């Protein structure tokens, strides 16, 4: 498919083989992508990633990943620095949006683009703050253990209660990707939360951190930071979760980056109060 833009921009679907280009641009922007993100992202919607090329050379990117019939998530909106200001990003965006059909679309927008997103029909839901810093010394993590194969259906159900859509294909990869460490906390037979830490370009990223209570979240967080060995960690916390902000601050992490969760329409009811850390800014 192509998109009408100057200099013969051609927009087509990206493949997993193109991911190093997209993630490299993201790293250059300071977004600190995870080292194993690509296969999990493409597993959810292999047709949801787009590149704009001029003369075969990539110059722009965007993803619109579909989750079922009602919800999609937009991310990876990037233009190569030397090609900005020429309309290539907007042309790529317009082509990719058609992939969502009539679904409500969500995104986590950087500050510089939030005005443009509002003009495109996105409305603010909440701010999200990235907290970063050296992993604190691990405390007690009672009731927390690694996710086992027999936990995965229950984890997927818990995740679906905390996110606007079911995403079992994504989770099947996210929980088991190279370097990813997933933990669960149980309250008797019931899951009280789960979380994942993964290696990134710089240090490690925590996401999601979903939990019933702040106590559950602290136990999960402690189990994950124990894996970090003092390296820098980062977690993206919705500003609406005051206990999540307090958890990050108590751990000595400091704000380093801000985005805005925005939607084009209504989303499925979900337990926002359990979201102490979002999964990923690229896919929600």
C-alpha positions as CSV (number, residue, x, y, z in Angstrom):
1,X,0.0,0.0,0.0
2,X,1.2,3.5,-0.5
3,X,0.5,6.9,1.0
4,X,0.4,10.2,-0.9
5,X,3.3,12.3,0.3
6,X,6.1,14.3,-1.0
7,X,9.3,12.6,-2.3
8,X,7.5,9.4,-3.2
9,X,7.0,8.1,0.3
10,X,5.7,4.5,0.3
11,X,4.1,3.1,3.4
12,X,3.9,-0.7,3.8
13,X,3.6,-3.2,6.6
14,X,6.8,-3.8,8.6
15,X,7.9,-7.3,9.6
16,X,9.8,-8.6,12.6
17,X,13.0,-8.3,10.5
18,X,12.4,-4.5,10.5
19,X,12.1,-4.3,14.3
20,X,15.8,-3.4,14.8
21,X,15.2,-0.2,12.8
22,X,12.1,0.8,14.7
23,X,13.6,-0.1,18.1
24,X,16.8,1.7,17.2
25,X,15.0,4.9,16.5
26,X,13.1,4.5,19.8
27,X,16.3,4.0,21.7
28,X,17.7,7.2,20.1
29,X,14.6,9.0,21.5
30,X,15.4,7.8,25.0
31,X,12.5,5.5,25.2
32,X,14.7,2.6,26.3
33,X,13.0,-0.4,24.5
34,X,13.2,-3.9,25.9
35,X,15.7,-6.2,24.3
36,X,13.1,-8.9,23.5
37,X,10.0,-6.7,22.8
38,X,9.8,-7.3,19.1
39,X,8.6,-11.0,19.0
40,X,5.9,-10.3,21.7
41,X,4.7,-7.2,20.0
42,X,4.4,-8.9,16.6
43,X,2.7,-12.0,18.1
44,X,-0.3,-9.9,19.1
45,X,-0.8,-8.4,15.6
46,X,1.8,-9.1,13.0
47,X,0.0,-6.8,10.5
48,X,0.0,-3.8,12.9
49,X,3.4,-2.3,12.2
50,X,4.2,0.1,9.4
51,X,7.2,1.7,7.8
52,X,7.4,4.7,5.5
53,X,10.2,4.4,2.9
54,X,11.8,6.7,0.4
55,X,13.8,4.9,-2.3
56,X,13.6,1.8,-0.1
57,X,15.2,3.5,2.9
58,X,13.1,3.6,6.1
59,X,12.2,7.2,7.2
60,X,9.1,6.8,9.4
61,X,7.2,4.3,11.5
62,X,4.0,3.7,13.5
63,X,2.2,0.7,14.9
64,X,-1.5,0.2,15.3
65,X,-2.0,-3.1,17.1
66,X,-5.5,-4.6,17.3
67,X,-6.8,-6.3,20.4
68,X,-10.0,-8.0,19.4
69,X,-13.0,-6.3,17.8
70,X,-13.2,-3.2,20.0
71,X,-9.8,-1.9,20.9
72,X,-6.5,-1.0,19.3
73,X,-3.3,0.7,20.5
74,X,-1.1,3.1,18.6
75,X,2.7,3.3,19.3
76,X,6.1,3.5,17.8
77,X,5.3,6.9,16.1
78,X,8.7,7.8,14.9
79,X,10.4,9.8,12.1
80,X,14.1,9.6,11.3
81,X,15.5,13.0,12.6
82,X,17.0,14.1,9.2
83,X,13.6,13.5,7.5
84,X,11.3,15.4,9.9
85,X,9.1,18.3,9.0
86,X,8.2,17.0,5.6
87,X,4.9,15.3,6.3
88,X,6.2,11.7,6.3
89,X,5.1,11.0,9.8
90,X,1.6,12.2,9.3
91,X,1.3,10.3,6.0
92,X,2.5,7.1,7.7
93,X,0.1,7.7,10.6
94,X,-2.9,8.2,8.3
95,X,-2.2,4.9,6.4
96,X,-1.7,2.9,9.6
97,X,-4.9,4.2,11.3
98,X,-7.0,2.4,8.8
99,X,-5.8,-0.9,10.2
100,X,-7.8,-0.2,13.4
101,X,-11.1,0.0,11.6
102,X,-13.9,1.2,13.9
103,X,-12.0,0.3,17.1
104,X,-11.3,2.7,19.9
105,X,-7.6,3.5,19.7
106,X,-5.4,4.2,22.7
107,X,-1.9,5.6,22.9
108,X,0.7,6.9,25.3
109,X,1.7,10.3,23.8
110,X,4.9,12.2,24.5
111,X,4.5,15.8,25.6
112,X,5.5,17.3,22.3
113,X,2.8,15.4,20.3
114,X,-0.1,15.7,22.7
115,X,-1.6,18.7,20.9
116,X,-1.5,16.9,17.6
117,X,-3.1,13.8,19.1
118,X,-6.0,15.9,20.5
119,X,-6.6,17.4,17.0
120,X,-6.8,13.8,15.7
121,X,-9.6,13.0,18.2
122,X,-7.7,11.6,21.2
123,X,-8.8,12.6,24.6
124,X,-6.7,12.6,27.8
125,X,-7.4,9.8,30.3
126,X,-4.4,10.4,32.6
127,X,-0.7,11.2,32.7
128,X,1.9,8.5,33.1
129,X,5.2,9.1,34.7
130,X,8.3,7.0,34.2
131,X,10.4,6.6,37.3
132,X,14.0,5.4,37.0
133,X,17.0,4.8,39.3
134,X,19.1,2.1,40.8
135,X,17.2,-0.9,41.9
136,X,16.7,-0.7,45.7
137,X,17.9,-3.5,48.0
138,X,15.3,-6.2,47.9
139,X,13.0,-6.6,50.9
140,X,10.7,-9.3,51.8
141,X,8.4,-10.7,49.0
142,X,6.0,-13.0,50.9
143,X,3.7,-15.1,48.7
144,X,5.6,-14.2,45.5
145,X,7.0,-16.9,43.1
146,X,7.8,-17.2,39.4
147,X,4.9,-17.7,37.1
148,X,4.5,-21.4,36.2
149,X,2.8,-22.9,33.1
150,X,-0.2,-23.8,35.2
151,X,-0.6,-20.2,36.2
152,X,-0.9,-18.8,32.8
153,X,-4.6,-19.0,32.3
154,X,-5.2,-17.3,35.6
155,X,-2.7,-14.7,34.9
156,X,-4.3,-14.0,31.5
157,X,-7.7,-13.6,33.3
158,X,-6.2,-11.2,35.8
159,X,-4.5,-9.2,33.1
160,X,-7.9,-9.0,31.2
161,X,-9.4,-7.4,34.4
162,X,-6.7,-4.7,34.4
163,X,-6.5,-3.9,30.7
164,X,-9.2,-2.7,28.2
165,X,-8.9,-6.0,26.1
166,X,-8.0,-9.6,26.3
167,X,-4.4,-10.2,25.0
168,X,-3.5,-13.9,25.5
169,X,-1.3,-14.1,22.4
170,X,0.8,-11.2,23.6
171,X,1.1,-12.6,27.1
172,X,2.1,-16.0,25.9
173,X,5.3,-14.3,24.6
174,X,5.7,-11.6,27.3
175,X,5.8,-14.0,30.2
176,X,8.4,-16.3,28.6
177,X,10.5,-14.1,26.3
178,X,14.3,-14.3,26.7
179,X,15.4,-12.4,29.8
180,X,11.8,-11.8,31.0
181,X,11.1,-12.7,34.6
182,X,7.4,-13.0,35.5
183,X,6.2,-13.4,39.1
184,X,2.8,-13.9,40.7
185,X,1.4,-13.3,44.1
186,X,-1.4,-15.5,45.4
187,X,-3.9,-15.0,48.2
188,X,-4.8,-18.6,48.8
189,X,-6.1,-20.1,45.5
190,X,-6.6,-16.6,44.0
191,X,-4.1,-14.4,42.2
192,X,-3.5,-11.1,44.0
193,X,-1.2,-9.6,41.3
194,X,1.5,-10.3,38.8
195,X,4.4,-8.4,37.3
196,X,7.3,-8.7,34.8
197,X,10.8,-7.4,34.6
198,X,12.8,-7.4,31.4
199,X,16.2,-6.3,30.1
200,X,16.3,-3.1,28.2
201,X,18.8,-1.0,26.4
202,X,19.6,0.7,29.7
203,X,19.1,-1.4,32.8
204,X,15.7,-3.1,33.2
205,X,12.0,-2.3,32.7
206,X,9.2,-3.3,35.0
207,X,5.8,-3.8,33.4
208,X,3.2,-4.7,34.0
209,X,2.9,-4.3,37.8
210,X,-0.8,-5.2,38.4
211,X,-1.9,-5.9,42.0
212,X,-4.9,-5.9,44.2
213,X,-3.4,-3.7,46.9
214,X,-0.3,-1.6,47.6
215,X,1.0,-4.4,49.9
216,X,0.7,-6.9,47.0
217,X,2.4,-4.4,44.6
218,X,5.3,-3.9,47.0
219,X,5.9,-7.6,47.4
220,X,5.9,-8.1,43.6
221,X,8.1,-5.0,43.1
222,X,10.6,-6.3,45.7
223,X,10.8,-9.7,44.0
224,X,11.5,-8.1,40.7
225,X,14.1,-5.6,41.9
226,X,15.9,-8.5,43.6
227,X,16.6,-9.7,40.0
228,X,18.0,-6.4,38.9
229,X,21.2,-6.7,41.0
230,X,21.5,-2.9,41.6
231,X,21.1,-2.0,37.9
232,X,18.9,0.9,37.0
233,X,15.2,0.0,36.7
234,X,12.3,1.9,35.1
235,X,8.6,1.7,35.7
236,X,5.8,3.7,34.1
237,X,3.2,4.6,36.7
238,X,-0.3,6.2,36.0
239,X,-0.5,9.5,37.9
240,X,-4.0,8.5,39.0
241,X,-2.5,5.7,41.2
242,X,-1.2,7.6,44.2
243,X,0.0,4.4,45.9
244,X,1.9,3.5,42.8
245,X,3.6,6.9,42.8
246,X,4.4,6.5,46.5
247,X,5.9,3.0,45.9
248,X,8.3,4.3,43.2
249,X,9.3,7.3,45.3
250,X,9.9,5.1,48.4
251,X,12.2,3.0,46.3
252,X,14.3,6.0,45.5
253,X,13.3,6.2,41.9
254,X,12.8,9.7,40.3
255,X,10.7,11.0,37.4
256,X,12.5,10.9,34.1
257,X,9.9,10.9,31.4
258,X,6.2,11.7,31.0
259,X,3.5,10.6,28.6
260,X,-0.3,10.9,28.4
261,X,-2.7,7.9,28.0
262,X,-5.3,9.1,25.5
263,X,-8.2,7.4,23.8
264,X,-10.4,8.1,20.8
265,X,-13.6,6.8,22.5
266,X,-14.8,4.6,25.3
267,X,-12.9,1.5,26.5
268,X,-14.0,-1.6,28.3
269,X,-14.3,-1.1,32.1
270,X,-11.2,-2.4,33.8
271,X,-9.6,-2.2,37.3
272,X,-7.4,0.9,36.8
273,X,-6.7,1.0,40.6
274,X,-4.8,-2.3,40.2
275,X,-2.4,-0.7,37.6
276,X,0.7,0.2,39.6
277,X,2.9,0.0,36.4
278,X,1.7,-0.1,32.8
279,X,3.0,-3.0,30.6
280,X,4.6,-1.0,27.8
281,X,4.0,2.4,26.3
282,X,4.1,0.9,22.8
283,X,1.2,-1.6,23.2
284,X,-0.5,-0.4,26.3
